[in-house]
Amino acid sequence: MAEQLATFAGGCFWCMVKPFDRYEGVISVVSGYTGGDVPNPSYELVCTNTTGHREAVQITFDDEVISYKTLLDIFWRQIDPTDAGGQFFDRGESYRTAIYVHSEEQREIAEQSKHELEASRKFDKPIQTEILPAKAFYRAEEEHQDYYKKNPAHYNRYAVGSGRERFKSENWSEPK
């Protein structure tokens, strides 16, 4: 087994765990904060949009079972990659999308994946998702971990009410 990390900011981290959790080769999906310079930030602090951090998920995966490219394909299908101001009704820096790369190889794969999405002309607007070097990742508070399992009714209301589920069904099909 060759464990690797993948880190993605896709708006509210509650909605970014479940899509990855169901794939063989995904060992864990942790909700947290990354991208900023404030050590050990709290949810409340990150929500002030003054820390530079974004809500994100960090995925530990076995690259002999699931590839980084496959994880990127799953990531793109969870977000509106053309929205530079946040995701759905969550606005601000902490909800902006990003791919945080852990190696030069990941950067190259992510750049190619983004280029392919742009070249597909799937969207009329430019792709705004940034590709950035991975920084320290801070695990979010326990109440935010596996939120879709702990609070399924609230999670489902949020996923639908935010507009995320409608956008996904209108713009993406599930990866094979």
N, C-alpha and C positions, 0 to 999 in steps of 0.2 A: 504494500500500500504506500502511495506517495501522497501524503497530506499536504494540501495547499490552502491558502486563504484567498477569498474573494470578498471585496468590500464594495457595497453599492448604497448610494443615497437615492431614494426614490420617493421622497415625500414622507408621509407618516410611516414610521417603521412598523406599526401594527400591521399594515397591509403588505409589507414586504417579506414577512416570515413565511406565511402559509404557502405562497407559490413555490418556494424552494424546498420546503420541508418534505414534500411528497416524493422527491426524486431519490432513487437509489444512488448511492455514492455521496450524497450530502450527509455529512456526519453531524453537523450542528449549524443552527442559524441563531445568532445572538443579536438582539436589538441594542443599539448604543449610539454614541456620538463620536464624530470624527471630523477632521478638517480644520479645526481651530487651534488656538494656542493656550486656551485656559485649561489647566489640568483638572481632572476629576469633576467635570461640570455636572450639574443636576438638570433634570427636565425643565424645571422652572427657569433656570438661568439660560439654557439653550433657547427656550421660547422667547427670550427677550431680543433675540437676533443681534446680540452684541458680542458673542463669543467666537464667531467664525465657524462654529461647529454646525454640522447638519445631522439630522436624524438619519441613521444608516443601519444596515445589517452587515454583520461579518459572518461569512459562511466558511466553515471548515469542510473541505471536500476531498475525496479520493480521486485524483485525476486519472487513475487507471480505470475508473468506473464512469465518471462523468467529466466531461471536458470543460475547461474555462469558457470556450466558445459557446457551449450549450448553456452555461450559466448566463452568459451575456444575452443570448437569445431569449431566455426566460425573463431577464431583467427588462429588456426593451418592451416586452409585452405587458408590463405592469404599470407603465408610466406614459405621460404625455411628454415626449422628448423635445417638443417645441416650446415648452413653457419655461421661460427663464425666471419667473417670479415665484415659483413654488409648484405645488401639485394640487390641482383641483381646488377645493375651497380652502386649503391650507396655504397661506401666503407667507413670504419672507425667506430670508437667507437659510434658515434652518430646515426648510422644506424643498430647497432646490436640489435638482438631480445631479449626480456625479458618479463616475466610476473611479474608484481609488485603486491604483495598480500597485502590486507588491513586487514587480520585477520588470525588466525590460521586455521579456517575452510577453507578459500580460499587457504591457503598454502597446506593443505591436498588434496583438490580437484585438485589443479594444479599439485601437485606431482603425483597423481594417473593418471591424464590425460596424463602427459608426459610419465609415465611408460607404459601406454596403447599404446601410439604411438610408443615407443621404441620396445615393445613386438610384435607389428604388423609386424615388419620388412619391413615396407613400404619403408624405405630408407636403402641403403647400408652403409651409413656413420652414425656416432653417432649424436644424437640430441644435438645441441649446445645452444638452448634457455635456458637462465637462469631463475630461479625463485628466486626473490629477495623481501625483505621487501619494501613496498611502502615508498617513500620519498616525500618531497614537490613536488607538481606538479605546473608548471608555464604555464599558458595559452599562446599559441603562438600569434603572431601578427595577427590582424584581417584578413589580406590578406590570411592567411593560413587556416582560419576557413571555413569549407564547400567548400573547393576548387573545388571539383567535380561539385558543383552546380554553382559556380561563373564563372568558366573557363572550361566548359565541353570539348571543343575541345583540349585545352592544356592538361587537365587531361587525356583524352583518349590517346593522342599521348604518353604521359609519361608512362602510365600504360602498353601500348603495347611496346613502344620503350625500356623500362627498362628491359624487359624480364619477368616481373611479371605475366602478363596475360598468356603468353605461358606456364610458369612453372605451374601455377594454373590449366590450362586446361589439361596439361599432367600428373599431379600428384594428383589432388584432384577432387572430385565430390562435388557438393553443399550439405550442410547438409539438412536433412529433416525438 
